[in-house]
């Protein structure tokens, strides 16, 4: 950021890299600092195609949101771990399809929440709200979301590039199951997850480098483990695939570099 000075922004220690700002750098954003950029480049050295993979993930978010607001007819979205605002956020995509869509963003990073409240504004027919919640405190997150959304009607839960930041000791599968148990029938789960079995050597090195620099520990997982997050939900074709292969707009788009599994499923 122009004129940045470590530790000078809103009382934050900007000399310590943060995953949300690192991801912002990979997306081509400007809401990051020298420590974030250095860590991002160090991590990216393990997998030079990482920027392409991150952008493919963002494109999955847009395609899945368009599907959910369009073909699936969902009008409520709960985007958890949204990260720093960027073009093509869920409410922008959803409200472009159906202007009355209501979107609630949830994150536990104060930097993200400050940016979200300042930059993510809804169209006049819909709504965009924000809540400060940690996915690991699932019950509190559900309670806060229920105060903002109508849980008698379907909700699309978006967990895009989030669950690999939940360690095994916190039982991420139980977290997702609890979250979806609270949603009414007709709801959807859309998620992506860093893979341990796509470019496995590079992913292991990348996770090690990230865990050296960032307090939030990354845990890549294989396709079978990622598929288990969907539990008894009904997977939307083509199922759990590399994110560029989920309903790509062109055959060429499906071949983009990616090291994340992704999918969408419906609660029957």
N, C-alpha and C positions, 0 to 999 in steps of 0.2 A: 504494500500500500504506500502511496506517496507520502513522504515525510514521516514514515513510521519510526517509532523509537521503542525499543523493547521495554515492556512493562508499563507503557504509557496509555494504553487503550482501556478505558472503562474499568480500571483496577485489575485487569487481567495480566497475567505473566505471559506476554507474547514471545518470550524467549524459549518457552516450552512448546514443542510442536503438538498440535491437536488434530485428531483424525478428520474432523469436519472441515478444517481449513486445508488439510492435505488433500482431501478429496476435491475441494473447491479448486485447488491449484491444478489437479489432474484434469478437471473439467474445463480449464481455461479461464477460470474466474480470477477476480482481483482481491477477494476477501481473505488474504493470507499474508503471512509475515516471513521474514528471512528464515527463521527456524523451521517453519512449515515447509518452505520451498527446499531447504537443504535436506530435510527428512524425506520429502517426496522424491527427490532425485536419487537419494540413497536407496530407497525401497525400489524405485522403478528400474534401477540398474540390474536387479535380479530378473526382470521381465520387461524388456524394452517396449513390448506391445501393450503395456499396462494402460496407457492413455486411451488406446483404441478399445480396450476391454471396458474401461470405465464409461466411455461414451456409448458403447453398445448397450450397457446396462441402463443408461439414461433413456436410450431409445426404446428399450423394453418397457420402461415405466410409461412412456407415452403411448405405446401400442396397446399395452394391457389396460390402461385407463380408458382409451378410446373404445376398446372392446366392451369394458364393463359399463361405461355410460351409454354406449350405443346398442350393440347386439343384446347385452344382458339387461339393459334397462335399469341399472343401479343409479340411485340419486344421492346416496350418502357414502362418503369415503372417510376412512380413518388411516392416515398416513403416519406411520410410526418410525421415528428415527429419520426424519425428513432431511436433515443436513441443511447446510446454508442454501438460501434461495437461489434458484437459477432459472433461466428461461425454460419454459415447458414444465412448470410445476403442476402438480395434480389438479389443482382447482382451475388452472388455465385450460388444460386439456379437456377436463370433464365438462366445464361450463361452455367450452366451444361446441361440444356435442349437445349438451342439454343445459341451458343457462341457469336452471333452477337447482343444479347440484349443490349440495352442502358438503364442505370438506373440513375436517378437523385434523390439524397437524399436531403431532406429539413428539417432544424431544426433551432430553434432560440436560442439554447444554445451554447455558444462559446466553452465550454468543449467538447461537442459532435462533433462540426465541426472540432476542432483540431485533435481529435482522428480519425474521419472519413477520413480526408485528409491523415493522416499518415498510416492508416491501410487498408482502403478499396480500393484495386487496381484492376482494371479490367483485364480481359483476353485480349489478343492481337486483337481479332476480334470485341469485344464490346467496351463499355465505361462505366465509372462510374464517375458522376459529383456530385457536392455538392453546395447547395445554402443556404445562411443565410436568412431565411424568417419565419415569424410568420403566422400560419394558419389563425389567426384572421384578418390579413391584406391580405385578399384573393386576391384582385386585384393585389397587388405587387407580391405576390407569383406566380400568373398565368403569369404575364408578364415575370418574371425571368425564369420560367419553359419553357415558349414558346420560349425563346432564346436558350434553350438547347435541346428541343425535337421538333419533327416534328408534329405539331398539325393537319396536314392533314391526319395523320394515327393514328390508335387506340393507346390509352394510358391506362395502368392499374394504377389507383390511389389507393394507399395503405394507409389506415388510421387505423392502427392496434394499439389498446390500446392507443388512442390519444384523442378521442372526449369526454371522461368523464373528461378530464382536461380542457374542455371549459365550462364555466359557462352559465347558461340559459340566463343571461343578455346580453351575446355576440351572442345569437341566432345561436347555432351550426347548426340547420337545414338549415338556410339560407346560412350559410357558405358552407355547402356541396352542396347545390343546385347551388350556384354560381360557385363552382369549377367544378361540372359536366356539367353545361351549357357550359363551355368553352371547353369541350372535344368533339372530333368528334364522330359521330356514330361508333359503334363497340368498344368503350372504355368500361372499366370495373371499378367498385368500389368494393374494398375488405375492410371490416372493422370489428373490434371487439370493444366491449364496456362493461365496468363493469356493471353488472346487479344489479338492486335494488330488483328484485323479485326472485333471486336465493340466498338461504341462507340469507333472508332479514335482520334478526336481526344482523347477523355477518357482513353483508355488511354495514349496517348503522353505526355500531360501528367502523368498519375499516375506513370508510370515515371520521368519526369524529376524529379518532386518526391521520389520515393522515393530515387533515386540521389543526390540532393543531401543527404539526411539519414542514409542508412544505408550502411554500408560494403559490404554484399552488394548487388551490382548486379543490377537486374531487367531481363529481356529478354523482353517479350511476343512471341509468335509466332502466325502465322496457322494456320488449320485444316489446310491441306495439310502444313505443317511439323510440326504436332503429330501428325498421322496417321502421319507417317514414323517416329515413335518406336516404333510397333507392328511395323514391319518386315514379316516374313513370318508374324507371329502371326495367328491367326484371330479377327477381331473378333466380339464378342458383340453381337447386335442390341440397340439400334438403331445401333451403330457409334459414331463420334466426333460428339458433339452438344454443345450447351450443357448444362452439368451438370444443370440442373433437368429437362432433357428425357430424361435417362438413366433409364428405367424409373420414372417418377414415381408416387407413391402415389395422386395424384388429378390430374385434368386441370388444375385450378387451380394445383397445385404446379409444373407444367411451365412456367408463365408467369412464374415468379419472376425478378426481375432477376438477371443473371449475365453476367460477362465472362470466363468460363473455358470452354474446351473440355474434355471428359472422355470416357473410354471404358474398356472392359475387353476384353482379348483373351486367347486361350488358345494355349499352345505345343503344337502337334500332335506 
